[in-house]
Amino acid sequence: MPLPINNLKRRPAARRKRIHGAVERVLESGWYVLGPELEGFEEEFAAFVGTKHAIGVANGTDALELSLRLLECGQGDEIITVANAGGYSVTAILKTGATPVCVDVDGETLNMSPAELEVAITDRTKAIIVTHLYGRMAELEKISAIADDAGLPLIEDCAQAHGAAKGRRRAGSWGLIGCFSFYPTKNLGAFGDAGALATDDAQLAETAKQLRQYGWKRKYETGKVLGMNSRMDEIQAAILRELLSFVDEDNLRRRAIIDTYRRELSAKSELILPPPGAEPDQTDFAAHLCILRSRERDAIRSHLAAHQIASDIHYPVPDHKQAAFNERVRVAGPLRETERAAQEILTVPCFPEMTAHEIDMVVSALVGYDPGASTN
Ligand SMILES: Cc1ncc(COP(=O)(O)O)c(C=O)c1O
């Protein structure tokens, strides 16, 4: 497709130079896994998020699983989450033996509904995972208060929200643990898989470091059972250190693209545009993905494809409807908003390197969409 959802080939020359330099540093050092680059990244990323510690791991799903293992979640425990966030939390929960309990989302933000969370808490609830979906921070003031009142730990899934902030507090610094993915398409993306946990708790940080490497307390000495091999390698860490300094400017650019879509498409009554962030300057919206909504979603996708514009659906099948999870995902009540959204959402191109012409291509194609002419 001439206009893709994302284009990772377009690295500006200055960044390419820094990436080459980072890889060269690692080559020169001859140290490839868990070394000085990762230590440097962990320190710099913790400072960025605003936590005392960050622990680099192999990917975001491992970060979620490790966070649950740190809290000793297992069989008989319920973990409350949402069903519209791609199944990553549910997968991590199931791996620990605990039961995912999904609550409905807010119909506008598509993030966890605090009211639905509150009524889903039972004696068996062990933790809450809140996802900042599409880069939009969830209602953390309310959700943290509910978690605190119930004495429950809050885990934030920040895989789509690097750099987003409410007031001066970034995503990942609100809960007991923040989990991040650095999958290449993320707002901070590595050149392969990588992830991290962020926390203020020194004990949790220390245990996470053990669990990410076989449960070792020190070399060949097991301190914790059921450790994993979930290490971040030095090349990823070195590259992430370079790219970290661009996250805030990239997020501004992402938001500006969505602002343009919102402005130019506001007259199209068949489209619902993503709401702006709630904070001044929309700092709580990292604009990871641009999600439109329409009852005519499928016809609009065909129309975009005819104009050589890629689109996607994040995500088409809610977790409680995934056949493979087979009854293992519980719902706290009807997930009306979750299910409605799955029929209507549509992701259109939004990435920092998009040109004005490409933004215009998307706008013109959508302005030119004529519901009456649709054959779908
Ligand atoms: C919301 C969310 N959580 C978790 C993950 C899992 O991260 P990873 O692919 O690094 O395992 C992703 C992305 O892939 C994600 O979008």
The ligand as an SDF file (V2000), in Angstrom:
LIG
                    3D

 16 16  0  0  0  0  0  0  0  0999 V2000
   -1.4790   -2.4390   24.9870 C   0  0  0  0  0  0  0  0  0  0  0  0
   -0.3740   -3.4230   24.7670 C   0  0  0  0  0  0  0  0  0  0  0  0
    0.0250   -4.1940   25.7940 N   0  0  0  0  0  0  0  0  0  0  0  0
    1.0180   -5.0900   25.6630 C   0  0  0  0  0  0  0  0  0  0  0  0
    1.6490   -5.2750   24.4540 C   0  0  0  0  0  0  0  0  0  0  0  0
    2.6530   -6.3700   24.3390 C   0  0  0  0  0  0  0  0  0  0  0  0
    3.9280   -5.9450   24.0430 O   0  0  0  0  0  0  0  0  0  0  0  0
    4.9530   -6.9050   23.2750 P   0  0  0  0  0  0  0  0  0  0  0  0
    4.5040   -7.0280   21.8680 O   0  0  0  0  0  0  0  0  0  0  0  0
    6.2540   -6.1710   23.4030 O   0  0  0  0  0  0  0  0  0  0  0  0
    4.9650   -8.1930   24.0090 O   0  0  0  0  0  0  0  0  0  0  0  0
    1.2890   -4.4680   23.3540 C   0  0  0  0  0  0  0  0  0  0  0  0
    1.9160   -4.5300   22.0380 C   0  0  0  0  0  0  0  0  0  0  0  0
    2.2940   -5.3140   21.3640 O   0  0  0  0  0  0  0  0  0  0  0  0
    0.2450   -3.5290   23.5200 C   0  0  0  0  0  0  0  0  0  0  0  0
   -0.1580   -2.7760   22.4930 O   0  0  0  0  0  0  0  0  0  0  0  0
  1  2  1  0
  2  3  1  0
  2 15  2  0
  3  4  2  0
  4  5  1  0
  5  6  1  0
  5 12  2  0
  6  7  1  0
  7  8  1  0
  8  9  2  0
  8 10  1  0
  8 11  1  0
 12 13  1  0
 12 15  1  0
 13 14  2  0
 15 16  1  0
M  END
$$$$
